[in-house]
Amino acid sequence: MKMRLRVVKNGSSMYTGAYDIVDAESFGKAYEDTWCKLQQRQMLAETSIGALMEHLDSGVLDQLSGAHITLDRV
């Protein structure tokens, strides 16, 4: 079934994506894609290679700390 995955933190939408989720594997792939998209956004926002290397390991986890992740039918 088509689902909308939304990540919201402090009232601001961090990410929204639509996925076809039918089982545990497709559910995991949707969250994996979300993680990758947030990481890519972080990489593009860094001002230098040094800053990127410093934040690469914990950056997405720090972004998701305190965030609300919801799934809704599309």
PDB file with SEQRES, HELIX, SHEET and CRYST1 records, atoms N, CA, C and O in Angstrom:
SEQRES   1 A   74  MET LYS MET ARG LEU ARG VAL VAL LYS ASN GLY SER SER          
SEQRES   2 A   74  MET TYR THR GLY ALA TYR ASP ILE VAL ASP ALA GLU SER          
SEQRES   3 A   74  PHE GLY LYS ALA TYR GLU ASP THR TRP CYS LYS LEU GLN          
SEQRES   4 A   74  GLN ARG GLN MET LEU ALA GLU THR SER ILE GLY ALA LEU          
SEQRES   5 A   74  MET GLU HIS LEU ASP SER GLY VAL LEU ASP GLN LEU SER          
SEQRES   6 A   74  GLY ALA HIS ILE THR LEU ASP ARG VAL                          
HELIX    1 AA1 ALA A   24  ALA A   45  1                                  22    
HELIX    2 AA2 ILE A   49  HIS A   55  1                                   7    
HELIX    3 AA3 GLY A   59  LEU A   64  1                                   6    
SHEET    1 AA1 3 SER A  12  ASP A  20  0                                        
SHEET    2 AA1 3 LYS A   2  LYS A   9 -1                                        
SHEET    3 AA1 3 HIS A  68  ARG A  73 -1                                        
CRYST1    1.000    1.000    1.000  90.00  90.00  90.00 P 1           1          
ATOM      1  N   MET A   1       0.825  -1.171   0.000  1.00  0.00           N  
ATOM      2  CA  MET A   1       0.000   0.000   0.000  1.00  0.00           C  
ATOM      3  C   MET A   1       0.874   1.240   0.000  1.00  0.00           C  
ATOM      4  O   MET A   1       1.965   1.240   0.570  1.00  0.00           O  
ATOM      5  N   LYS A   2       0.402   2.278  -0.628  1.00  0.00           N  
ATOM      6  CA  LYS A   2       1.147   3.532  -0.693  1.00  0.00           C  
ATOM      7  C   LYS A   2       1.060   4.242   0.650  1.00  0.00           C  
ATOM      8  O   LYS A   2      -0.023   4.458   1.193  1.00  0.00           O  
ATOM      9  N   MET A   3       2.242   4.602   1.175  1.00  0.00           N  
ATOM     10  CA  MET A   3       2.329   5.285   2.460  1.00  0.00           C  
ATOM     11  C   MET A   3       3.181   6.535   2.315  1.00  0.00           C  
ATOM     12  O   MET A   3       4.120   6.575   1.520  1.00  0.00           O  
ATOM     13  N   ARG A   4       2.841   7.553   3.094  1.00  0.00           N  
ATOM     14  CA  ARG A   4       3.639   8.770   3.139  1.00  0.00           C  
ATOM     15  C   ARG A   4       4.415   8.746   4.452  1.00  0.00           C  
ATOM     16  O   ARG A   4       3.821   8.684   5.528  1.00  0.00           O  
ATOM     17  N   LEU A   5       5.727   8.796   4.363  1.00  0.00           N  
ATOM     18  CA  LEU A   5       6.590   8.834   5.530  1.00  0.00           C  
ATOM     19  C   LEU A   5       6.989  10.280   5.747  1.00  0.00           C  
ATOM     20  O   LEU A   5       7.489  10.938   4.835  1.00  0.00           O  
ATOM     21  N   ARG A   6       6.769  10.772   6.955  1.00  0.00           N  
ATOM     22  CA  ARG A   6       7.029  12.170   7.261  1.00  0.00           C  
ATOM     23  C   ARG A   6       7.900  12.260   8.512  1.00  0.00           C  
ATOM     24  O   ARG A   6       7.645  11.574   9.502  1.00  0.00           O  
ATOM     25  N   VAL A   7       8.922  13.102   8.465  1.00  0.00           N  
ATOM     26  CA  VAL A   7       9.776  13.366   9.617  1.00  0.00           C  
ATOM     27  C   VAL A   7       9.607  14.838   9.973  1.00  0.00           C  
ATOM     28  O   VAL A   7       9.872  15.720   9.155  1.00  0.00           O  
ATOM     29  N   VAL A   8       9.160  15.096  11.210  1.00  0.00           N  
ATOM     30  CA  VAL A   8       8.897  16.457  11.673  1.00  0.00           C  
ATOM     31  C   VAL A   8       9.637  16.678  12.985  1.00  0.00           C  
ATOM     32  O   VAL A   8       9.606  15.833  13.880  1.00  0.00           O  
ATOM     33  N   LYS A   9      10.296  17.816  13.088  1.00  0.00           N  
ATOM     34  CA  LYS A   9      10.991  18.168  14.324  1.00  0.00           C  
ATOM     35  C   LYS A   9      10.701  19.627  14.644  1.00  0.00           C  
ATOM     36  O   LYS A   9      10.874  20.507  13.800  1.00  0.00           O  
ATOM     37  N   ASN A  10      10.259  19.873  15.868  1.00  0.00           N  
ATOM     38  CA  ASN A  10       9.932  21.230  16.323  1.00  0.00           C  
ATOM     39  C   ASN A  10       8.961  21.936  15.385  1.00  0.00           C  
ATOM     40  O   ASN A  10       9.086  23.137  15.144  1.00  0.00           O  
ATOM     41  N   GLY A  11       7.999  21.196  14.859  1.00  0.00           N  
ATOM     42  CA  GLY A  11       6.982  21.774  13.989  1.00  0.00           C  
ATOM     43  C   GLY A  11       7.393  21.973  12.540  1.00  0.00           C  
ATOM     44  O   GLY A  11       6.571  22.380  11.719  1.00  0.00           O  
ATOM     45  N   SER A  12       8.656  21.693  12.207  1.00  0.00           N  
ATOM     46  CA  SER A  12       9.136  21.854  10.831  1.00  0.00           C  
ATOM     47  C   SER A  12       9.315  20.497  10.173  1.00  0.00           C  
ATOM     48  O   SER A  12       9.856  19.568  10.771  1.00  0.00           O  
ATOM     49  N   SER A  13       8.856  20.396   8.940  1.00  0.00           N  
ATOM     50  CA  SER A  13       9.023  19.162   8.190  1.00  0.00           C  
ATOM     51  C   SER A  13      10.472  19.019   7.728  1.00  0.00           C  
ATOM     52  O   SER A  13      11.002  19.896   7.047  1.00  0.00           O  
ATOM     53  N   MET A  14      11.101  17.919   8.100  1.00  0.00           N  
ATOM     54  CA  MET A  14      12.478  17.650   7.684  1.00  0.00           C  
ATOM     55  C   MET A  14      12.509  16.828   6.400  1.00  0.00           C  
ATOM     56  O   MET A  14      13.421  16.960   5.584  1.00  0.00           O  
ATOM     57  N   TYR A  15      11.488  15.971   6.234  1.00  0.00           N  
ATOM     58  CA  TYR A  15      11.458  15.109   5.057  1.00  0.00           C  
ATOM     59  C   TYR A  15      10.049  14.548   4.894  1.00  0.00           C  
ATOM     60  O   TYR A  15       9.371  14.246   5.876  1.00  0.00           O  
ATOM     61  N   THR A  16       9.624  14.414   3.650  1.00  0.00           N  
ATOM     62  CA  THR A  16       8.380  13.735   3.310  1.00  0.00           C  
ATOM     63  C   THR A  16       8.628  12.930   2.053  1.00  0.00           C  
ATOM     64  O   THR A  16       9.187  13.441   1.083  1.00  0.00           O  
ATOM     65  N   GLY A  17       8.214  11.673   2.066  1.00  0.00           N  
ATOM     66  CA  GLY A  17       8.386  10.818   0.894  1.00  0.00           C  
ATOM     67  C   GLY A  17       7.262   9.803   0.813  1.00  0.00           C  
ATOM     68  O   GLY A  17       6.709   9.415   1.842  1.00  0.00           O  
ATOM     69  N   ALA A  18       6.916   9.369  -0.376  1.00  0.00           N  
ATOM     70  CA  ALA A  18       5.875   8.364  -0.596  1.00  0.00           C  
ATOM     71  C   ALA A  18       6.535   7.038  -0.953  1.00  0.00           C  
ATOM     72  O   ALA A  18       7.454   6.988  -1.771  1.00  0.00           O  
ATOM     73  N   TYR A  19       6.059   5.974  -0.334  1.00  0.00           N  
ATOM     74  CA  TYR A  19       6.643   4.650  -0.521  1.00  0.00           C  
ATOM     75  C   TYR A  19       5.550   3.604  -0.620  1.00  0.00           C  
ATOM     76  O   TYR A  19       4.459   3.772  -0.074  1.00  0.00           O  
ATOM     77  N   ASP A  20       5.853   2.524  -1.320  1.00  0.00           N  
ATOM     78  CA  ASP A  20       4.963   1.380  -1.401  1.00  0.00           C  
ATOM     79  C   ASP A  20       5.427   0.391  -0.330  1.00  0.00           C  
ATOM     80  O   ASP A  20       6.427  -0.301  -0.520  1.00  0.00           O  
ATOM     81  N   ILE A  21       4.715   0.321   0.781  1.00  0.00           N  
ATOM     82  CA  ILE A  21       5.102  -0.533   1.903  1.00  0.00           C  
ATOM     83  C   ILE A  21       4.122  -1.690   1.992  1.00  0.00           C  
ATOM     84  O   ILE A  21       2.926  -1.502   2.213  1.00  0.00           O  
ATOM     85  N   VAL A  22       4.665  -2.904   1.813  1.00  0.00           N  
ATOM     86  CA  VAL A  22       3.815  -4.094   1.843  1.00  0.00           C  
ATOM     87  C   VAL A  22       4.294  -5.138   2.853  1.00  0.00           C  
ATOM     88  O   VAL A  22       3.539  -6.042   3.210  1.00  0.00           O  
ATOM     89  N   ASP A  23       5.542  -5.021   3.316  1.00  0.00           N  
ATOM     90  CA  ASP A  23       6.077  -5.998   4.257  1.00  0.00           C  
ATOM     91  C   ASP A  23       7.235  -5.368   5.038  1.00  0.00           C  
ATOM     92  O   ASP A  23       7.542  -4.188   4.865  1.00  0.00           O  
ATOM     93  N   ALA A  24       7.869  -6.164   5.893  1.00  0.00           N  
ATOM     94  CA  ALA A  24       8.957  -5.647   6.732  1.00  0.00           C  
ATOM     95  C   ALA A  24      10.128  -5.149   5.890  1.00  0.00           C  
ATOM     96  O   ALA A  24      10.763  -4.154   6.240  1.00  0.00           O  
ATOM     97  N   GLU A  25      10.416  -5.822   4.797  1.00  0.00           N  
ATOM     98  CA  GLU A  25      11.540  -5.424   3.943  1.00  0.00           C  
ATOM     99  C   GLU A  25      11.293  -4.061   3.298  1.00  0.00           C  
ATOM    100  O   GLU A  25      12.179  -3.206   3.308  1.00  0.00           O  
ATOM    101  N   SER A  26      10.115  -3.849   2.744  1.00  0.00           N  
ATOM    102  CA  SER A  26       9.822  -2.559   2.112  1.00  0.00           C  
ATOM    103  C   SER A  26       9.708  -1.445   3.165  1.00  0.00           C  
ATOM    104  O   SER A  26      10.009  -0.288   2.873  1.00  0.00           O  
ATOM    105  N   PHE A  27       9.281  -1.785   4.368  1.00  0.00           N  
ATOM    106  CA  PHE A  27       9.242  -0.822   5.471  1.00  0.00           C  
ATOM    107  C   PHE A  27      10.665  -0.377   5.814  1.00  0.00           C  
ATOM    108  O   PHE A  27      10.924   0.815   5.985  1.00  0.00           O  
ATOM    109  N   GLY A  28      11.580  -1.337   5.914  1.00  0.00           N  
ATOM    110  CA  GLY A  28      12.979  -1.022   6.197  1.00  0.00           C  
ATOM    111  C   GLY A  28      13.623  -0.197   5.096  1.00  0.00           C  
ATOM    112  O   GLY A  28      14.401   0.716   5.376  1.00  0.00           O  
ATOM    113  N   LYS A  29      13.305  -0.510   3.849  1.00  0.00           N  
ATOM    114  CA  LYS A  29      13.867   0.244   2.725  1.00  0.00           C  
ATOM    115  C   LYS A  29      13.372   1.689   2.712  1.00  0.00           C  
ATOM    116  O   LYS A  29      14.108   2.594   2.317  1.00  0.00           O  
ATOM    117  N   ALA A  30      12.145   1.905   3.137  1.00  0.00           N  
ATOM    118  CA  ALA A  30      11.619   3.273   3.201  1.00  0.00           C  
ATOM    119  C   ALA A  30      12.399   4.091   4.227  1.00  0.00           C  
ATOM    120  O   ALA A  30      12.746   5.244   3.970  1.00  0.00           O  
ATOM    121  N   TYR A  31      12.671   3.503   5.378  1.00  0.00           N  
ATOM    122  CA  TYR A  31      13.439   4.219   6.393  1.00  0.00           C  
ATOM    123  C   TYR A  31      14.895   4.388   5.979  1.00  0.00           C  
ATOM    124  O   TYR A  31      15.518   5.403   6.289  1.00  0.00           O  
ATOM    125  N   GLU A  32      15.436   3.398   5.280  1.00  0.00           N  
ATOM    126  CA  GLU A  32      16.805   3.514   4.764  1.00  0.00           C  
ATOM    127  C   GLU A  32      16.902   4.678   3.777  1.00  0.00           C  
ATOM    128  O   GLU A  32      17.854   5.458   3.820  1.00  0.00           O  
ATOM    129  N   ASP A  33      15.919   4.790   2.893  1.00  0.00           N  
ATOM    130  CA  ASP A  33      15.918   5.875   1.916  1.00  0.00           C  
ATOM    131  C   ASP A  33      15.806   7.230   2.618  1.00  0.00           C  
ATOM    132  O   ASP A  33      16.459   8.195   2.220  1.00  0.00           O  
ATOM    133  N   THR A  34      14.988   7.296   3.650  1.00  0.00           N  
ATOM    134  CA  THR A  34      14.843   8.529   4.417  1.00  0.00           C  
ATOM    135  C   THR A  34      16.170   8.930   5.039  1.00  0.00           C  
ATOM    136  O   THR A  34      16.567  10.093   4.970  1.00  0.00           O  
ATOM    137  N   TRP A  35      16.856   7.964   5.650  1.00  0.00           N  
ATOM    138  CA  TRP A  35      18.163   8.214   6.263  1.00  0.00           C  
ATOM    139  C   TRP A  35      19.144   8.753   5.214  1.00  0.00           C  
ATOM    140  O   TRP A  35      19.849   9.732   5.462  1.00  0.00           O  
ATOM    141  N   CYS A  36      19.181   8.115   4.057  1.00  0.00           N  
ATOM    142  CA  CYS A  36      20.104   8.534   2.992  1.00  0.00           C  
ATOM    143  C   CYS A  36      19.788   9.943   2.496  1.00  0.00           C  
ATOM    144  O   CYS A  36      20.702  10.729   2.246  1.00  0.00           O  
ATOM    145  N   LYS A  37      18.503  10.270   2.351  1.00  0.00           N  
ATOM    146  CA  LYS A  37      18.115  11.605   1.889  1.00  0.00           C  
ATOM    147  C   LYS A  37      18.524  12.672   2.913  1.00  0.00           C  
ATOM    148  O   LYS A  37      19.000  13.743   2.534  1.00  0.00           O  
ATOM    149  N   LEU A  38      18.340  12.384   4.208  1.00  0.00           N  
ATOM    150  CA  LEU A  38      18.739  13.343   5.245  1.00  0.00           C  
ATOM    151  C   LEU A  38      20.262  13.500   5.269  1.00  0.00           C  
ATOM    152  O   LEU A  38      20.774  14.601   5.472  1.00  0.00           O  
ATOM    153  N   GLN A  39      20.972  12.405   5.062  1.00  0.00           N  
ATOM    154  CA  GLN A  39      22.432  12.462   5.041  1.00  0.00           C  
ATOM    155  C   GLN A  39      22.919  13.255   3.830  1.00  0.00           C  
ATOM    156  O   GLN A  39      23.859  14.042   3.943  1.00  0.00           O  
ATOM    157  N   GLN A  40      22.294  13.054   2.686  1.00  0.00           N  
ATOM    158  CA  GLN A  40      22.668  13.789   1.482  1.00  0.00           C  
ATOM    159  C   GLN A  40      22.431  15.290   1.669  1.00  0.00           C  
ATOM    160  O   GLN A  40      23.259  16.111   1.273  1.00  0.00           O  
ATOM    161  N   ARG A  41      21.299  15.635   2.272  1.00  0.00           N  
ATOM    162  CA  ARG A  41      21.001  17.039   2.530  1.00  0.00           C  
ATOM    163  C   ARG A  41      22.050  17.658   3.457  1.00  0.00           C  
ATOM    164  O   ARG A  41      22.467  18.799   3.262  1.00  0.00           O  
ATOM    165  N   GLN A  42      22.468  16.894   4.461  1.00  0.00           N  
ATOM    166  CA  GLN A  42      23.498  17.377   5.384  1.00  0.00           C  
ATOM    167  C   GLN A  42      24.819  17.580   4.650  1.00  0.00           C  
ATOM    168  O   GLN A  42      25.503  18.579   4.873  1.00  0.00           O  
ATOM    169  N   MET A  43      25.184  16.644   3.780  1.00  0.00           N  
ATOM    170  CA  MET A  43      26.432  16.752   3.034  1.00  0.00           C  
ATOM    171  C   MET A  43      26.451  17.997   2.160  1.00  0.00           C  
ATOM    172  O   MET A  43      27.479  18.666   2.051  1.00  0.00           O  
ATOM    173  N   LEU A  44      25.337  18.306   1.545  1.00  0.00           N  
ATOM    174  CA  LEU A  44      25.264  19.482   0.677  1.00  0.00           C  
ATOM    175  C   LEU A  44      25.319  20.787   1.464  1.00  0.00           C  
ATOM    176  O   LEU A  44      25.717  21.823   0.931  1.00  0.00           O  
ATOM    177  N   ALA A  45      24.919  20.734   2.739  1.00  0.00           N  
ATOM    178  CA  ALA A  45      24.890  21.944   3.555  1.00  0.00           C  
ATOM    179  C   ALA A  45      26.227  22.252   4.224  1.00  0.00           C  
ATOM    180  O   ALA A  45      26.441  23.384   4.658  1.00  0.00           O  
ATOM    181  N   GLU A  46      27.130  21.280   4.318  1.00  0.00           N  
ATOM    182  CA  GLU A  46      28.413  21.514   4.986  1.00  0.00           C  
ATOM    183  C   GLU A  46      29.255  22.501   4.176  1.00  0.00           C  
ATOM    184  O   GLU A  46      29.201  22.523   2.947  1.00  0.00           O  
ATOM    185  N   THR A  47      30.025  23.308   4.885  1.00  0.00           N  
ATOM    186  CA  THR A  47      30.804  24.358   4.237  1.00  0.00           C  
ATOM    187  C   THR A  47      32.209  23.921   3.846  1.00  0.00           C  
ATOM    188  O   THR A  47      32.871  24.595   3.056  1.00  0.00           O  
ATOM    189  N   SER A  48      32.674  22.788   4.398  1.00  0.00           N  
ATOM    190  CA  SER A  48      34.018  22.327   4.061  1.00  0.00           C  
ATOM    191  C   SER A  48      34.104  20.816   4.247  1.00  0.00           C  
ATOM    192  O   SER A  48      33.249  20.212   4.894  1.00  0.00           O  
ATOM    193  N   ILE A  49      35.137  20.215   3.676  1.00  0.00           N  
ATOM    194  CA  ILE A  49      35.357  18.781   3.828  1.00  0.00           C  
ATOM    195  C   ILE A  49      35.598  18.434   5.291  1.00  0.00           C  
ATOM    196  O   ILE A  49      35.120  17.406   5.771  1.00  0.00           O  
ATOM    197  N   GLY A  50      36.334  19.282   6.005  1.00  0.00           N  
ATOM    198  CA  GLY A  50      36.600  19.044   7.421  1.00  0.00           C  
ATOM    199  C   GLY A  50      35.318  18.997   8.241  1.00  0.00           C  
ATOM    200  O   GLY A  50      35.148  18.121   9.088  1.00  0.00           O  
ATOM    201  N   ALA A  51      34.426  19.934   7.989  1.00  0.00           N  
ATOM    202  CA  ALA A  51      33.150  19.958   8.700  1.00  0.00           C  
ATOM    203  C   ALA A  51      32.317  18.729   8.352  1.00  0.00           C  
ATOM    204  O   ALA A  51      31.668  18.149   9.222  1.00  0.00           O  
ATOM    205  N   LEU A  52      32.336  18.338   7.100  1.00  0.00           N  
ATOM    206  CA  LEU A  52      31.611  17.156   6.672  1.00  0.00           C  
ATOM    207  C   LEU A  52      32.127  15.912   7.381  1.00  0.00           C  
ATOM    208  O   LEU A  52      31.337  15.116   7.888  1.00  0.00           O  
ATOM    209  N   MET A  53      33.429  15.739   7.422  1.00  0.00           N  
ATOM    210  CA  MET A  53      34.015  14.559   8.067  1.00  0.00           C  
ATOM    211  C   MET A  53      33.714  14.542   9.568  1.00  0.00           C  
ATOM    212  O   MET A  53      33.545  13.478  10.163  1.00  0.00           O  
ATOM    213  N   GLU A  54      33.649  15.714  10.164  1.00  0.00           N  
ATOM    214  CA  GLU A  54      33.364  15.798  11.597  1.00  0.00           C  
ATOM    215  C   GLU A  54      31.931  15.393  11.923  1.00  0.00           C  
ATOM    216  O   GLU A  54      31.683  14.795  12.970  1.00  0.00           O  
ATOM    217  N   HIS A  55      30.984  15.711  11.039  1.00  0.00           N  
ATOM    218  CA  HIS A  55      29.569  15.474  11.310  1.00  0.00           C  
ATOM    219  C   HIS A  55      28.995  14.246  10.619  1.00  0.00           C  
ATOM    220  O   HIS A  55      27.849  13.879  10.881  1.00  0.00           O  
ATOM    221  N   LEU A  56      29.747  13.611   9.757  1.00  0.00           N  
ATOM    222  CA  LEU A  56      29.209  12.528   8.929  1.00  0.00           C  
ATOM    223  C   LEU A  56      28.663  11.364   9.752  1.00  0.00           C  
ATOM    224  O   LEU A  56      27.591  10.846   9.440  1.00  0.00           O  
ATOM    225  N   ASP A  57      29.375  10.944  10.794  1.00  0.00           N  
ATOM    226  CA  ASP A  57      28.943   9.778  11.569  1.00  0.00           C  
ATOM    227  C   ASP A  57      27.702  10.028  12.405  1.00  0.00           C  
ATOM    228  O   ASP A  57      26.832   9.160  12.482  1.00  0.00           O  
ATOM    229  N   SER A  58      27.599  11.182  13.030  1.00  0.00           N  
ATOM    230  CA  SER A  58      26.494  11.415  13.958  1.00  0.00           C  
ATOM    231  C   SER A  58      25.476  12.427  13.462  1.00  0.00           C  
ATOM    232  O   SER A  58      24.478  12.665  14.142  1.00  0.00           O  
ATOM    233  N   GLY A  59      25.693  13.020  12.319  1.00  0.00           N  
ATOM    234  CA  GLY A  59      24.836  14.105  11.853  1.00  0.00           C  
ATOM    235  C   GLY A  59      23.376  13.752  11.706  1.00  0.00           C  
ATOM    236  O   GLY A  59      22.521  14.482  12.206  1.00  0.00           O  
ATOM    237  N   VAL A  60      23.058  12.654  11.035  1.00  0.00           N  
ATOM    238  CA  VAL A  60      21.661  12.288  10.817  1.00  0.00           C  
ATOM    239  C   VAL A  60      21.024  11.874  12.135  1.00  0.00           C  
ATOM    240  O   VAL A  60      19.871  12.215  12.401  1.00  0.00           O  
ATOM    241  N   LEU A  61      21.755  11.151  12.952  1.00  0.00           N  
ATOM    242  CA  LEU A  61      21.222  10.746  14.244  1.00  0.00           C  
ATOM    243  C   LEU A  61      20.902  11.967  15.103  1.00  0.00           C  
ATOM    244  O   LEU A  61      19.872  12.004  15.776  1.00  0.00           O  
ATOM    245  N   ASP A  62      21.774  12.952  15.079  1.00  0.00           N  
ATOM    246  CA  ASP A  62      21.514  14.196  15.811  1.00  0.00           C  
ATOM    247  C   ASP A  62      20.283  14.909  15.254  1.00  0.00           C  
ATOM    248  O   ASP A  62      19.491  15.462  16.017  1.00  0.00           O  
ATOM    249  N   GLN A  63      20.119  14.900  13.942  1.00  0.00           N  
ATOM    250  CA  GLN A  63      18.951  15.528  13.323  1.00  0.00           C  
ATOM    251  C   GLN A  63      17.661  14.832  13.755  1.00  0.00           C  
ATOM    252  O   GLN A  63      16.650  15.490  14.000  1.00  0.00           O  
ATOM    253  N   LEU A  64      17.698  13.507  13.848  1.00  0.00           N  
ATOM    254  CA  LEU A  64      16.496  12.743  14.168  1.00  0.00           C  
ATOM    255  C   LEU A  64      16.176  12.719  15.661  1.00  0.00           C  
ATOM    256  O   LEU A  64      15.062  12.358  16.043  1.00  0.00           O  
ATOM    257  N   SER A  65      17.122  13.094  16.503  1.00  0.00           N  
ATOM    258  CA  SER A  65      16.881  13.114  17.947  1.00  0.00           C  
ATOM    259  C   SER A  65      15.768  14.103  18.266  1.00  0.00           C  
ATOM    260  O   SER A  65      15.898  15.298  17.999  1.00  0.00           O  
ATOM    261  N   GLY A  66      14.681  13.608  18.833  1.00  0.00           N  
ATOM    262  CA  GLY A  66      13.533  14.450  19.165  1.00  0.00           C  
ATOM    263  C   GLY A  66      12.537  14.635  18.036  1.00  0.00           C  
ATOM    264  O   GLY A  66      11.524  15.311  18.215  1.00  0.00           O  
ATOM    265  N   ALA A  67      12.800  14.047  16.875  1.00  0.00           N  
ATOM    266  CA  ALA A  67      11.892  14.170  15.732  1.00  0.00           C  
ATOM    267  C   ALA A  67      10.753  13.159  15.848  1.00  0.00           C  
ATOM    268  O   ALA A  67      10.869  12.143  16.533  1.00  0.00           O  
ATOM    269  N   HIS A  68       9.658  13.460  15.166  1.00  0.00           N  
ATOM    270  CA  HIS A  68       8.505  12.561  15.098  1.00  0.00           C  
ATOM    271  C   HIS A  68       8.438  11.991  13.679  1.00  0.00           C  
ATOM    272  O   HIS A  68       8.452  12.731  12.696  1.00  0.00           O  
ATOM    273  N   ILE A  69       8.364  10.665  13.596  1.00  0.00           N  
ATOM    274  CA  ILE A  69       8.273   9.989  12.298  1.00  0.00           C  
ATOM    275  C   ILE A  69       6.883   9.370  12.216  1.00  0.00           C  
ATOM    276  O   ILE A  69       6.480   8.595  13.083  1.00  0.00           O  
ATOM    277  N   THR A  70       6.157   9.728  11.158  1.00  0.00           N  
ATOM    278  CA  THR A  70       4.797   9.218  11.008  1.00  0.00           C  
ATOM    279  C   THR A  70       4.616   8.571   9.633  1.00  0.00           C  
ATOM    280  O   THR A  70       5.299   8.904   8.665  1.00  0.00           O  
ATOM    281  N   LEU A  71       3.675   7.642   9.591  1.00  0.00           N  
ATOM    282  CA  LEU A  71       3.267   7.002   8.339  1.00  0.00           C  
ATOM    283  C   LEU A  71       1.775   7.226   8.160  1.00  0.00           C  
ATOM    284  O   LEU A  71       0.993   6.996   9.083  1.00  0.00           O  
ATOM    285  N   ASP A  72       1.382   7.670   6.985  1.00  0.00           N  
ATOM    286  CA  ASP A  72      -0.022   7.884   6.653  1.00  0.00           C  
ATOM    287  C   ASP A  72      -0.307   7.243   5.308  1.00  0.00           C  
ATOM    288  O   ASP A  72       0.558   7.213   4.432  1.00  0.00           O  
ATOM    289  N   ARG A  73      -1.510   6.734   5.146  1.00  0.00           N  
ATOM    290  CA  ARG A  73      -1.911   6.219   3.830  1.00  0.00           C  
ATOM    291  C   ARG A  73      -2.040   7.352   2.842  1.00  0.00           C  
ATOM    292  O   ARG A  73      -2.513   8.439   3.174  1.00  0.00           O  
ATOM    293  N   VAL A  74      -1.612   7.084   1.625  1.00  0.00           N  
ATOM    294  CA  VAL A  74      -1.727   8.096   0.563  1.00  0.00           C  
ATOM    295  C   VAL A  74      -3.010   7.856  -0.192  1.00  0.00           C  
ATOM    296  O   VAL A  74      -3.319   8.588  -1.132  1.00  0.00           O  
TER     297      VAL A  74                                                      
END                                                                             
